Amino acid sequence: MTAEERLLRDTAREFAARELAPTAAERDEAERFDRTIFSRMAELGLSGAPLPESVGGAGFSYLGWTLVMEELGAADMASAVMLSVHILSQYPVVTFGTAAQHEDWLTPMLAGEALGAFCLTEPHAGSDAAALRTHASRIDEAGEELPADAPADAVAEYRLHGTKIWISNAPEADRYLVFATIDPAKGPKGITAFLVEKGTPGFGFGAHERKMGIRACPAAELIFDGAVVPASRRLGEEGQGYRIALSALAEGRISIAAACVGIGRSALEQAAAYLHQRTAFGAPLAELQGLRFMVAEMAREVASARALTHEAARAKDRGEAIGELSSLAKWTASDAAMRVATDAVQLFGGSGYSRETGIERLMRDAKGAQIYEGTNQIHREIVAGEVLKRARG
């Protein structure tokens, strides 16, 4: 860990203790999103921390970013997810965007003036993202719909029709990276990415998800009813959307893995402290071997998840392929967070089952991480595919 990374970690830890932890339980209970938290994150430069300086980001290493996410996840997973999704929605614009899009789209997001959302999931397209049905009609300058074989440079605008669900940060986000198909018959090769602003006519919001965990980070349905998107707001080329979506998910999975390490660490630390405070049968619980062994196993889970997450981050920093490692990290860390948080509830006993202590919130938050950013069953498929491909030669 470099001196800069250590400073980044310590700054994030102090911020999380001061700004997130005191209100985390109340915001979770009320399902209340606090926009001022995002603004204060931006004041520290976190709204663009791992993005390159060439586009206005802070240029921190991805290992440094995982240190930030662990600290945020330990204090409040909802705020960690909100920021992670904001960063996730910017990565494709950095990689595939034009200079004009960097200036126009990214600048307010990097400054924390605009909150981002990543819009892929649909009612019939969750893990099978290539099956999305949101459609983008190609419209010429006369306002007429173009045939499928018309060249892309004849397109003046696109009109979006369809629905997205489980979109984190919606409806509070200002800028939405939306994936739609220009031709369902083409499957993944028809998927195209679009930059859509909140307030665009024909773009609105439906149901607000009532979630088990991360309740202070909103998630909502998006409804597109002829929303007009200028051709200048298409990201990348037509048909490049599926590749664009997948390109960003690996970074997002490492980020979520780090936040899950934070959940596990928080659960471990709070449970260990409680075992010293609580007495039974004439002695502190910390002296009971069965409970001590549980703590040791929890510590192993957290340390293993952290090591794998950091290795994935270092691989990204080295410019290596991270598809397999990011899946390993996200799957391992979210499973570890769930096991450790569940054990913490058990060690707290009735107090852990109560919403008053906040321990059960860690367990609820951890459960979601086993599902979003690719279910852990999908990550098993990804890892198995890579291992078997190497074996085939």
C-alpha positions as CSV (number, residue, x, y, z in Angstrom):
1,M,0.0,0.0,0.0
2,T,1.5,3.4,-1.0
3,A,1.4,6.4,1.2
4,E,-1.2,7.9,-1.1
5,E,-3.4,4.8,-0.9
6,R,-3.1,4.8,2.9
7,L,-4.1,8.5,3.1
8,L,-7.1,7.7,0.8
9,R,-8.2,4.9,3.1
10,D,-7.8,7.0,6.2
11,T,-9.7,9.9,4.7
12,A,-12.6,7.6,3.6
13,R,-12.6,6.0,7.1
14,E,-12.9,9.3,8.8
15,F,-15.6,10.5,6.3
16,A,-17.6,7.3,6.8
17,A,-17.5,7.6,10.6
18,R,-18.5,11.2,10.5
19,E,-21.0,11.5,7.7
20,L,-22.4,8.0,7.1
21,A,-22.5,5.9,10.3
22,P,-24.5,8.3,12.5
23,T,-27.5,8.3,10.3
24,A,-27.2,4.9,8.5
25,A,-29.8,3.1,10.6
26,E,-32.3,5.9,10.4
27,R,-32.0,6.3,6.7
28,D,-32.4,2.6,6.2
29,E,-35.5,2.5,8.4
30,A,-37.1,5.4,6.5
31,E,-35.8,4.2,3.1
32,R,-34.5,7.8,2.8
33,F,-32.0,8.9,0.2
34,D,-29.9,11.8,1.3
35,R,-28.5,13.7,-1.7
36,T,-26.2,15.8,0.5
37,I,-24.1,12.6,1.2
38,F,-23.3,12.4,-2.5
39,S,-22.4,16.1,-2.5
40,R,-20.0,15.7,0.4
41,M,-18.4,12.7,-1.3
42,A,-17.9,14.9,-4.3
43,E,-16.2,17.5,-2.2
44,L,-13.6,14.8,-1.3
45,G,-13.2,14.0,-5.0
46,L,-14.8,10.6,-4.6
47,S,-17.3,11.2,-7.5
48,G,-14.5,10.6,-10.0
49,A,-11.8,9.1,-7.8
50,P,-10.7,6.0,-9.9
51,L,-11.3,7.7,-13.3
52,P,-8.3,8.9,-15.3
53,E,-7.0,12.4,-15.0
54,S,-7.3,12.8,-18.8
55,V,-11.1,13.2,-18.5
56,G,-11.1,15.1,-15.2
57,G,-11.0,12.2,-12.7
58,A,-8.7,11.9,-9.8
59,G,-6.7,9.1,-11.3
60,F,-6.4,7.0,-8.1
61,S,-5.3,3.4,-8.5
62,Y,-8.1,0.8,-8.4
63,L,-6.6,-0.7,-5.3
64,G,-7.0,2.7,-3.7
65,W,-10.6,2.7,-4.8
66,T,-11.2,-0.7,-3.2
67,L,-9.9,0.8,0.1
68,V,-12.4,3.6,-0.2
69,M,-15.3,1.2,-0.9
70,E,-14.4,-1.1,2.0
71,E,-14.6,1.9,4.4
72,L,-18.0,3.1,3.0
73,G,-19.4,-0.5,3.0
74,A,-18.4,-0.9,6.6
75,A,-20.4,2.2,7.6
76,D,-23.3,2.2,5.2
77,M,-23.7,-0.2,2.3
78,A,-26.4,1.9,0.7
79,S,-24.1,4.9,0.3
80,A,-21.4,2.6,-1.0
81,V,-23.7,1.1,-3.7
82,M,-24.9,4.6,-4.7
83,L,-21.3,5.8,-5.3
84,S,-20.3,2.5,-7.0
85,V,-23.1,2.8,-9.5
86,H,-22.3,6.4,-10.2
87,I,-18.7,5.4,-11.0
88,L,-19.9,2.4,-13.0
89,S,-22.1,4.6,-15.2
90,Q,-19.1,6.7,-16.1
91,Y,-16.6,4.1,-17.1
92,P,-18.1,3.3,-20.5
93,V,-18.2,7.0,-21.4
94,V,-14.5,7.3,-20.6
95,T,-13.7,4.3,-22.8
96,F,-16.2,4.7,-25.7
97,G,-17.2,8.3,-25.6
98,T,-16.2,11.1,-27.9
99,A,-14.3,14.2,-26.7
100,A,-17.5,16.1,-26.8
101,Q,-19.3,13.5,-24.6
102,H,-16.4,13.6,-22.2
103,E,-16.8,17.3,-21.8
104,D,-20.6,17.5,-21.9
105,W,-21.6,14.3,-20.1
106,L,-18.8,13.5,-17.7
107,T,-17.8,16.9,-16.4
108,P,-20.9,17.4,-14.2
109,M,-20.7,13.8,-13.0
110,L,-17.1,14.0,-12.1
111,A,-17.8,17.2,-10.1
112,G,-20.7,15.6,-8.2
113,E,-23.2,18.0,-9.8
114,A,-25.0,15.1,-11.6
115,L,-25.6,11.6,-10.2
116,G,-25.4,8.6,-12.6
117,A,-27.3,5.4,-13.1
118,F,-26.5,2.2,-15.2
119,C,-29.7,0.9,-16.9
120,L,-29.5,-2.6,-18.2
121,T,-31.9,-4.8,-16.3
122,E,-35.4,-5.4,-17.6
123,P,-38.4,-7.6,-16.5
124,H,-37.3,-10.4,-18.9
125,A,-33.6,-9.6,-19.0
126,G,-31.7,-9.9,-15.7
127,S,-28.8,-12.4,-15.8
128,D,-29.6,-12.9,-19.5
129,A,-28.9,-9.2,-20.4
130,A,-28.8,-10.0,-24.1
131,A,-32.5,-10.6,-24.1
132,L,-33.4,-7.0,-23.4
133,R,-36.5,-5.7,-25.2
134,T,-36.3,-1.9,-24.8
135,H,-36.3,-0.7,-28.4
136,A,-34.6,2.2,-30.1
137,S,-36.3,3.3,-33.3
138,R,-34.0,5.0,-35.8
139,I,-35.4,8.3,-37.0
140,D,-34.1,10.5,-39.9
141,E,-34.1,14.3,-40.1
142,A,-37.6,14.4,-41.5
143,G,-38.9,12.5,-38.5
144,E,-39.5,9.3,-40.3
145,E,-38.4,5.9,-39.1
146,L,-35.6,4.4,-41.0
147,P,-35.4,0.8,-42.2
148,A,-33.0,-1.6,-40.4
149,D,-30.5,-1.5,-43.3
150,A,-30.2,2.3,-43.4
151,P,-26.7,3.5,-42.6
152,A,-26.1,4.9,-39.1
153,D,-25.0,8.3,-40.4
154,A,-28.6,8.8,-41.7
155,V,-29.9,8.7,-38.2
156,A,-30.8,12.1,-36.6
157,E,-32.3,10.7,-33.4
158,Y,-33.5,7.6,-31.7
159,R,-36.9,7.1,-29.9
160,L,-36.8,4.7,-27.0
161,H,-39.7,2.5,-26.0
162,G,-39.6,0.0,-23.1
163,T,-39.1,-0.5,-19.4
164,K,-36.1,-1.0,-17.1
165,I,-36.4,-2.3,-13.6
166,W,-34.2,-2.4,-10.5
167,I,-32.2,0.7,-11.6
168,S,-30.1,1.8,-8.6
169,N,-30.1,5.6,-7.9
170,A,-33.3,6.1,-9.9
171,P,-35.3,8.3,-9.7
172,E,-32.8,10.5,-8.0
173,A,-30.1,10.2,-10.6
174,D,-29.7,12.9,-13.3
175,R,-27.9,11.0,-16.0
176,Y,-28.8,7.5,-17.3
177,L,-26.7,5.2,-19.4
178,V,-29.4,3.2,-21.1
179,F,-29.1,0.0,-23.2
180,A,-31.6,-0.7,-25.9
181,T,-31.8,-2.7,-29.1
182,I,-32.1,-1.2,-32.6
183,D,-33.1,-4.7,-34.0
184,P,-34.2,-7.5,-31.7
185,A,-33.5,-10.0,-34.5
186,K,-29.8,-9.3,-34.1
187,G,-29.7,-10.4,-30.5
188,P,-26.6,-9.0,-28.6
189,K,-25.4,-7.4,-31.9
190,G,-28.4,-5.1,-32.0
191,I,-27.8,-3.6,-28.5
192,T,-26.8,0.0,-28.5
193,A,-25.9,2.4,-25.6
194,F,-27.5,5.8,-25.1
195,L,-26.9,8.8,-22.8
196,V,-30.3,10.0,-21.5
197,E,-30.9,12.9,-19.2
198,K,-33.6,13.0,-16.5
199,G,-36.4,15.3,-17.7
200,T,-36.2,14.1,-21.3
201,P,-39.8,14.1,-22.7
202,G,-41.1,10.5,-22.9
203,F,-38.8,9.3,-20.1
204,G,-40.3,8.8,-16.7
205,F,-40.4,6.6,-13.6
206,G,-42.6,3.8,-12.4
207,A,-42.6,1.7,-9.3
208,H,-40.1,2.3,-6.5
209,E,-38.6,-1.0,-5.3
210,R,-39.2,-1.9,-1.7
211,K,-36.1,-3.8,-0.9
212,M,-34.9,-6.0,1.9
213,G,-31.6,-4.2,2.2
214,I,-29.6,-1.2,1.0
215,R,-32.9,0.7,1.4
216,A,-31.3,4.2,1.6
217,C,-30.1,3.7,-2.0
218,P,-33.2,4.0,-4.2
219,A,-34.0,1.7,-7.1
220,A,-36.9,2.3,-9.4
221,E,-38.5,1.3,-12.7
222,L,-37.8,3.4,-15.8
223,I,-40.4,3.9,-18.5
224,F,-39.6,5.0,-22.0
225,D,-42.5,6.1,-24.1
226,G,-41.0,7.6,-27.2
227,A,-38.2,9.3,-25.4
228,V,-36.1,11.2,-28.0
229,V,-32.3,10.8,-27.9
230,P,-30.2,12.8,-30.4
231,A,-27.7,10.7,-32.4
232,S,-24.9,12.7,-30.6
233,R,-26.0,11.0,-27.4
234,R,-25.5,7.5,-28.8
235,L,-22.4,6.0,-27.0
236,G,-20.2,4.1,-29.3
237,E,-21.4,2.6,-32.5
238,E,-24.8,0.9,-33.2
239,G,-24.6,-2.7,-32.1
240,Q,-21.7,-2.0,-29.7
241,G,-23.9,-1.7,-26.6
242,Y,-23.5,-5.2,-25.3
243,R,-19.8,-5.0,-25.4
244,I,-19.9,-1.6,-23.7
245,A,-22.1,-2.9,-20.9
246,L,-19.9,-5.9,-20.3
247,S,-16.8,-3.7,-20.3
248,A,-17.9,-1.8,-17.3
249,L,-19.3,-4.6,-15.2
250,A,-15.9,-6.1,-14.2
251,E,-14.8,-2.8,-12.5
252,G,-18.2,-2.6,-10.8
253,R,-17.9,-6.1,-9.4
254,I,-14.5,-5.4,-7.8
255,S,-16.0,-2.3,-6.3
256,I,-19.0,-4.2,-4.8
257,A,-16.6,-6.9,-3.6
258,A,-14.7,-4.3,-1.6
259,A,-17.9,-2.9,-0.1
260,C,-18.8,-6.5,0.9
261,V,-15.4,-6.8,2.7
262,G,-16.5,-3.7,4.6
263,I,-19.8,-5.4,5.6
264,G,-17.9,-8.4,6.8
265,R,-15.3,-6.4,8.7
266,S,-17.9,-4.4,10.5
267,A,-19.9,-7.5,11.5
268,L,-16.7,-9.1,12.7
269,E,-15.5,-6.1,14.7
270,Q,-18.9,-5.5,16.3
271,A,-19.4,-9.2,17.2
272,A,-15.9,-9.5,18.7
273,A,-16.5,-6.4,20.9
274,Y,-19.9,-7.7,22.0
275,L,-18.4,-11.0,23.2
276,H,-16.2,-9.0,25.6
277,Q,-19.1,-7.0,26.9
278,R,-21.6,-9.8,27.4
279,T,-21.3,-12.3,30.2
280,A,-22.9,-15.7,30.7
281,F,-22.3,-18.5,33.1
282,G,-20.1,-16.3,35.2
283,A,-17.7,-15.3,32.4
284,P,-17.5,-13.1,29.3
285,L,-18.7,-14.8,26.1
286,A,-15.2,-14.2,24.7
287,E,-13.9,-17.0,26.9
288,L,-16.2,-19.7,25.4
289,Q,-14.2,-21.7,22.9
290,G,-17.2,-22.5,20.6
291,L,-17.8,-18.7,20.1
292,R,-14.1,-18.0,19.8
293,F,-13.9,-20.5,16.9
294,M,-16.8,-18.7,15.2
295,V,-14.9,-15.4,15.4
296,A,-11.8,-17.0,14.0
297,E,-13.7,-18.4,11.0
298,M,-15.3,-15.0,10.5
299,A,-11.9,-13.4,10.4
300,R,-10.7,-16.0,7.9
301,E,-13.6,-15.2,5.6
302,V,-13.0,-11.4,5.7
303,A,-9.2,-11.7,5.2
304,S,-9.7,-14.1,2.3
305,A,-12.3,-11.9,0.6
306,R,-10.1,-8.8,1.0
307,A,-7.0,-10.6,-0.4
308,L,-8.9,-11.7,-3.5
309,T,-10.5,-8.3,-4.0
310,H,-7.1,-6.6,-3.8
311,E,-5.6,-9.0,-6.2
312,A,-8.4,-8.2,-8.7
313,A,-7.8,-4.5,-8.2
314,R,-4.1,-4.9,-8.7
315,A,-4.7,-6.8,-11.9
316,K,-6.8,-3.9,-13.2
317,D,-4.0,-1.5,-12.3
318,R,-1.6,-3.6,-14.2
319,G,-3.8,-3.5,-17.3
320,E,-4.6,-7.2,-17.2
321,A,-7.9,-8.9,-18.1
322,I,-10.1,-8.9,-15.0
323,G,-13.2,-10.8,-16.1
324,E,-12.5,-14.0,-14.2
325,L,-10.8,-12.3,-11.2
326,S,-13.6,-9.8,-10.8
327,S,-16.2,-12.6,-10.8
328,L,-14.1,-14.5,-8.2
329,A,-13.8,-11.4,-6.0
330,K,-17.5,-10.4,-6.2
331,W,-18.8,-14.0,-5.6
332,T,-16.3,-14.7,-2.8
333,A,-16.7,-11.4,-1.0
334,S,-20.5,-11.3,-1.1
335,D,-20.8,-14.9,0.1
336,A,-18.3,-14.1,2.9
337,A,-20.2,-11.0,3.9
338,M,-23.4,-13.0,4.1
339,R,-21.9,-15.7,6.2
340,V,-20.1,-13.3,8.5
341,A,-23.1,-11.0,9.0
342,T,-25.3,-14.0,9.7
343,D,-22.8,-15.3,12.3
344,A,-22.7,-11.9,13.9
345,V,-26.5,-11.9,14.3
346,Q,-26.1,-15.3,15.9
347,L,-23.4,-14.1,18.3
348,F,-25.5,-11.1,19.3
349,G,-28.4,-13.4,20.0
350,G,-31.7,-11.6,20.5
351,S,-30.0,-8.3,20.3
352,G,-28.7,-9.2,16.8
353,Y,-32.2,-10.0,15.7
354,S,-33.4,-6.6,16.8
355,R,-33.3,-3.6,14.5
356,E,-32.0,-1.5,17.4
357,T,-28.4,-2.8,17.1
358,G,-28.0,-2.5,13.3
359,I,-26.5,-6.0,13.1
360,E,-29.4,-7.4,11.1
361,R,-29.0,-4.5,8.6
362,L,-25.6,-5.9,7.7
363,M,-27.1,-9.3,7.0
364,R,-29.9,-7.7,4.8
365,D,-27.4,-5.6,2.9
366,A,-25.1,-8.5,2.3
367,K,-27.9,-10.6,0.8
368,G,-28.5,-8.2,-2.0
369,A,-24.8,-8.3,-3.0
370,Q,-25.2,-12.0,-3.8
371,I,-27.8,-11.1,-6.4
372,Y,-27.0,-7.7,-8.1
373,E,-23.9,-7.1,-10.3
374,G,-24.5,-10.6,-11.6
375,T,-25.9,-13.4,-9.4
376,N,-23.3,-15.6,-7.8
377,Q,-24.5,-18.5,-9.9
378,I,-23.7,-16.5,-13.0
379,H,-20.2,-15.8,-11.6
380,R,-19.7,-19.5,-11.2
381,E,-20.5,-19.9,-14.8
382,I,-18.0,-17.2,-15.8
383,V,-15.2,-18.6,-13.7
384,A,-15.9,-22.2,-14.9
385,G,-15.9,-21.0,-18.5
386,E,-12.5,-19.3,-18.2
387,V,-10.9,-22.3,-16.4
388,L,-12.2,-24.8,-19.0
389,K,-11.1,-22.5,-21.9
390,R,-7.6,-22.5,-20.6
391,A,-7.7,-26.3,-20.1
392,R,-8.8,-26.7,-23.7
393,G,-5.8,-24.7,-24.9
